[in-house]
Amino acid sequence: MEEEVIVDQQELFEHYRFKVDPGQSFLRIDKYLSPRLENISRTRIQNAANAGNIIVNNKPVKPNYKVKPGDTVQIVLPSPPREIDLIPENIPINIVYEDSDVVVVNKPPGMVVHPAYGNYRGTLVNALMWHFRDLPLFSTGELRPGLVHRIDKNTSGILVVAKNELSLNRLSRQLYERTIDRKYIALIWGTPDPPEGTIKGHVGRNLRDRKIMQVFPDASQGKPATTHYRIIEDLGYMSVVECKLDTGRTHQIRVHFSHIKHPLFNDDEYGGNQILKGTTFAKYQQFVKNCFKILPRQALHAKSLAFDHPVSGRRLSFDSELPKDMQQVIEKWRGYISGRDL
């Protein structure tokens, strides 16, 4: 067969591309895709089509479209479910916005977004399954119900969750097409030059430690990743930066800034938990250690989020305050650079 298959996985969705074989007979697209997408039911394929997520020759099609030789078929799907026993848990959630289709949550630091590696309790997914236990999407036992994107356990901030299949499909497509705007605030070591710029580098699993990521020179060992940044406050040996993502790779901001020698403050996986800038004076060393105690995690917060409502199409924007631990550390650094008496 001449069929060309491309799979792109990014965060919580997958993108498939097929070039239909010249000998292919006319066939409904859901029937055509079903045997080519492992563990994905025709119902999920039909849901994707109804959400406008199946594109043939650059135009959305419905489930009854019949493929023909030479067609280029693309489909964006939320990542497939995994069968696992998840326990709904009555865990408080900070809900910023909610309607019948979406919920926007401000996640505290320390909360895992979805279960993994035997950690199946206390996650945001467990909490969502309790709060929305009467909704079909959250009662199926899927590993990641409604999740469109995610943030790390020790990163705080805003994320959107879909409450039904249609919203999940449409938001996944927005994430793929990069029309969801996400801005982060990070506290990093040093002062990047230039003060506003773009970090590019293919991100993939670290060759020595699979739990962390690293930047590779090309796509042979990683996936393309782009982070735009600008310094919003220079704190001498530290900087507060705003980051905007074009892509959503695992640990992207953290590994990108580590790659350019400006790791996030107190990021123990990427070297930011060492005193990398400043003096050797004992008082300064103690000052930084005190800041580490106030902020015992990487200094990263998902501050704002904007997306088109999956049903109404209205643009929604949300913003959040920095969490107290980041605010306190920034205030302490402001005091330090104004006094320089440590």
Residue pairs with C-beta under 8 A, 6 or more apart in sequence:
1 21
1 23
2 19
2 21
2 22
3 18
3 19
3 20
3 21
4 17
4 18
4 19
5 16
5 17
5 18
5 36
6 15
6 16
6 17
7 14
7 15
7 16
8 14
8 15
8 223
9 15
9 79
10 175
10 176
10 223
10 247
10 248
10 249
11 149
11 150
11 175
11 248
11 249
12 78
12 79
12 144
12 147
12 148
12 149
12 150
12 172
13 76
13 77
13 78
13 79
13 148
13 172
13 175
13 176
14 76
14 77
14 78
14 79
14 80
15 74
15 75
15 76
15 77
15 176
16 36
16 37
16 74
16 75
16 77
17 72
17 73
17 74
18 33
18 36
18 72
18 73
18 74
19 70
19 71
19 72
19 73
20 32
20 67
20 68
20 69
20 70
20 71
20 72
20 73
21 69
22 69
22 70
23 69
24 32
24 67
24 68
24 69
26 66
26 67
26 68
27 66
27 67
28 63
28 64
28 65
28 66
28 67
29 45
29 49
29 54
29 56
29 61
29 63
29 64
29 65
29 66
29 67
29 73
30 42
30 45
30 46
30 49
30 63
31 42
32 67
32 73
33 40
33 45
33 54
33 73
33 75
34 40
34 41
34 42
34 45
37 45
37 75
37 77
39 80
40 77
40 80
44 77
44 80
44 165
45 54
45 63
45 75
46 63
47 165
47 166
47 169
48 54
48 75
48 76
48 77
48 169
49 60
49 61
49 62
49 63
49 65
50 62
50 63
50 166
50 169
51 165
51 166
51 169
51 170
51 173
51 310
52 60
52 170
52 173
53 60
53 75
53 76
53 77
53 169
53 170
53 172
53 173
54 60
54 61
54 63
54 65
54 73
54 74
54 75
55 61
55 73
55 74
55 75
56 65
56 67
56 71
56 72
56 73
56 74
57 71
57 72
58 72
67 73
76 169
76 172
76 173
76 176
77 169
77 172
78 144
78 147
78 148
78 168
78 169
78 172
79 144
81 140
81 141
81 142
81 143
81 144
82 142
82 143
83 141
84 115
84 120
84 141
84 143
85 120
85 141
86 115
86 120
86 125
86 126
86 129
86 141
86 142
86 143
87 120
87 121
87 126
87 129
88 126
88 129
88 130
88 133
89 121
89 122
89 126
89 127
89 129
89 130
90 127
90 130
91 122
91 126
91 127
91 130
92 127
93 105
93 124
93 127
93 128
93 131
94 105
94 106
94 107
94 108
95 103
95 104
95 105
96 104
96 105
96 106
96 158
96 318
96 320
97 103
97 104
97 316
97 318
98 104
100 163
101 162
101 163
101 164
101 166
101 167
101 309
101 310
101 311
102 160
102 161
102 162
102 163
102 167
102 171
102 309
102 310
103 128
103 132
103 146
103 160
103 161
103 163
104 158
104 159
104 160
104 161
104 305
104 316
104 318
105 124
105 158
105 159
105 160
105 161
106 156
106 157
106 158
106 320
107 113
107 124
107 151
107 156
107 157
107 158
107 159
107 302
108 156
108 323
109 153
109 154
109 155
109 156
109 297
109 323
109 325
110 153
110 154
110 297
111 122
111 123
111 124
111 153
112 119
112 122
112 123
112 124
112 153
113 123
113 124
113 125
113 147
113 150
113 151
113 153
113 159
114 123
114 124
114 125
114 143
114 144
114 147
114 150
115 121
115 123
115 125
115 126
115 143
120 126
125 143
125 144
125 145
125 147
128 138
128 145
128 146
128 161
129 138
129 139
129 145
132 138
132 146
132 163
133 139
135 163
135 164
136 164
136 165
137 145
137 146
137 162
137 163
137 164
137 165
137 168
138 145
138 146
138 163
146 161
146 162
146 163
146 168
147 161
147 162
148 159
148 160
148 161
148 162
148 168
148 171
148 172
148 175
148 180
149 159
149 160
149 175
149 180
149 182
149 248
150 159
151 157
151 159
151 302
152 251
152 254
152 298
152 300
154 297
154 298
154 300
155 297
155 298
155 300
155 301
155 302
156 300
156 301
156 302
156 323
156 326
157 184
157 301
157 302
157 303
157 320
158 302
158 303
158 304
158 305
158 318
158 319
158 320
159 302
159 305
160 171
160 180
160 305
160 307
162 168
162 171
162 310
166 310
166 311
167 310
167 311
170 310
170 311
171 180
171 307
171 310
174 180
174 307
174 308
174 310
175 248
178 246
178 247
179 307
179 308
180 305
180 306
180 307
181 244
181 304
181 305
181 306
181 307
182 244
182 245
182 248
182 302
182 304
182 305
183 242
183 243
183 244
183 302
183 303
183 304
183 305
184 242
184 243
184 244
184 245
184 253
184 300
184 301
184 302
184 303
185 232
185 240
185 241
185 242
185 243
185 300
185 301
185 303
185 322
185 326
186 240
186 241
186 243
186 253
186 257
186 264
186 299
186 300
186 301
187 238
187 239
187 240
187 241
187 264
187 265
187 295
187 299
187 326
187 329
187 330
188 238
188 239
188 241
188 257
188 262
188 263
188 264
188 265
188 272
188 299
189 237
189 238
189 262
189 263
189 264
189 265
189 272
189 276
189 277
190 237
190 238
190 239
190 261
190 262
190 276
190 277
191 231
191 234
191 239
191 262
192 229
192 231
192 239
192 241
192 260
192 262
195 230
195 231
195 234
196 229
196 230
196 231
197 228
197 229
197 230
198 226
198 227
198 228
198 229
199 226
199 227
199 228
199 229
199 256
199 257
199 259
199 260
200 224
200 225
200 226
200 227
201 215
201 216
201 217
201 222
201 225
201 256
201 259
202 215
202 216
202 217
202 218
202 219
202 221
202 222
202 223
202 224
202 225
203 213
203 214
203 215
203 216
203 222
203 223
203 225
203 249
203 250
203 251
203 252
203 255
203 256
204 213
204 214
204 216
204 221
204 222
204 223
205 212
205 213
205 214
206 212
206 213
206 214
207 214
207 221
211 269
212 251
212 255
212 269
212 270
213 249
213 250
213 251
213 252
213 254
213 255
214 222
214 255
214 259
215 222
215 225
215 255
215 256
215 259
216 222
223 247
223 249
224 247
225 246
225 247
225 249
225 252
225 256
226 245
226 246
226 247
227 243
227 244
227 245
227 246
227 252
227 253
227 256
228 243
228 244
228 245
228 246
229 241
229 242
229 243
229 244
229 257
230 241
230 242
231 239
231 240
231 241
232 240
232 241
232 242
233 239
233 240
233 330
235 330
235 333
235 334
235 336
235 337
236 278
236 333
236 336
236 337
237 277
237 278
238 265
238 277
238 333
239 262
240 330
242 303
243 253
245 252
245 253
251 269
251 270
253 264
253 300
254 263
254 264
254 267
254 269
254 270
254 298
254 300
255 270
257 263
257 264
257 270
258 264
258 267
258 270
258 271
258 272
263 270
263 271
263 272
263 276
264 270
264 272
264 298
264 299
264 300
265 272
265 291
265 295
265 298
265 299
265 329
266 272
266 273
266 291
266 292
266 295
266 296
266 297
266 298
266 299
267 273
267 298
267 299
267 300
268 298
269 298
270 298
272 298
272 299
273 292
275 285
275 288
275 289
278 284
278 288
281 342
283 342
284 342
287 332
287 336
287 342
290 332
291 329
291 332
291 333
294 325
294 328
294 329
294 332
295 325
295 326
295 328
295 329
296 325
297 325
299 326
299 329
301 320
301 322
301 323
301 326
302 320
303 319
303 320
303 322
304 317
304 318
304 319
304 320
305 317
305 318
306 315
306 316
306 317
306 318
307 315
307 316
308 314
308 315
308 316
309 315
309 316
321 327
322 330
336 342
